Amino acid sequence: MENIIRLDGNRLELPVSLKEGMLVPGIIYVDTALEQHLETQSIEQVANVATLPGIVGVSMAMPDIHTGYGFPIGGVAAFDVNDGVLSPGGVGYDINCGVRLLRSNLTRGEVLQSMKDLVGVIYTNIPSGVGSKGHVKLTLDDERAILRKGALWAVEHGYGTADDLDKTESAGCIEGADPAAVSEKALERGKNQQGTLGSGNHFLEIQYVSEIFDEAAANAFGLFKGQITVMIHTGSRGLGHQVCTDYLATMEKASKKYGIRLYDKELAAAPFNSPEAQQYFMAMKGAANYAWANRQFIMHSVMEAFSKVLGAHPAALGMSLVYDVAHNIAKVEHHIVDGKKRALIVHRKGATRAFAKGHPELPDSYKHIGQPVLIPGDMGRASYVLAGTEAAMSETFGSTCHGAGRLMSRHKAIKSAKGRAIWRELQDKGITVMTAGKTTLAEEMPEAYKDVSNVVEIVHSAGISKKVAMLKPLGVVKG
């Protein structure tokens, strides 16, 4: 740490002299309080990313940083599309793990008595846990169509509306996906998993808006104090995991083929325009589209559950989508670098897009405010809605944090929770929880994570996103 420079209250700089081979500096968004939790390995990963060919600007990490595969979780890096690389380690195993937020006209007081029933019906309607199988029955042709069309396929088949697509990042579909680039094993793993939550840190949470920080932005997003919202956090399930597994082997060979020196073999990469990288890119797009469809199906099931328990149509309850964001993805975007617009392949690994107001990709209803940024916390404290900013566009390629970030490994969390009844502790806080896995609550207990409020305060103070609303949990379904 003695060679690391504190630039200001929110940023550390890793100078290029820190490590042989660094082409650009590293920047870690962290204050002095969270700095004590920085892992040596995750700092090393930020520096290693800075050695990859064609990197532009800086190698970054957000305040929810912790050690990942190749890139740190919380890592952001952009590479020139002409002389840069594409790395599966910069996307991760859970391709397009992301978050979707639903709003309603319901208030906390109107649903408290029904919370146990709501959580129970949702738990029944939306399979969760390792290897869970969904109620959406797909043929192989259906699955391939989902890889090409994403959430659009779900909407076309009655699971949502065109407005849902308008309020989903990339309209719920990245063009150019090729199902032929996805292995048979990946297709088999994904065939029965549409509409499922998965395991680990994936969750579905009924929340209420506990605090508003920006009235104008909250009004634009349809949020008000005391309101019931629902947050969905899941990704591409076994299909995305298999796509990553398949292409890591391909990229290891490609790194040697193209003479890319790797300071960490987990950063296996290929030139963006190479056949190997383009093949992975087409498969990654397919997995990302699969994830957007998955969250679309789950949202439909959530609305059905509310309708069943409360005896009213979702429209009568005012239920609609606020936004959907991806956390693990690589996308071709145009950003201003040194005064010139450049095409970049932006890797976000446990980081959220945070585009500023006026950006052409935003829905018309949000263009005057900026992109909704959805930041889930742990199941015992809070989550946040933020808005994208101009500072994010100029400093972080339109990126910000994605969550709280782990403090404990899953093994350490289980050990720490021994002898405790986490579900009862949550119940005592007024939070109803149901989970598929016996050890999930221990692995995911609130203390296993940084306090998301501290993480959010850093990105807000740094100006790379601004606080709009705080959401507190009332009911949780965990995998």
Order of alpha helices (4+ residues) and beta strands (2+ residues): beta-beta-beta-alpha-alpha-beta-beta-beta-beta-alpha-alpha-alpha-alpha-alpha-alpha-beta-alpha-beta-alpha-beta-alpha-beta-beta-beta-beta-beta-beta-alpha-beta-alpha-alpha-beta-alpha-alpha-beta
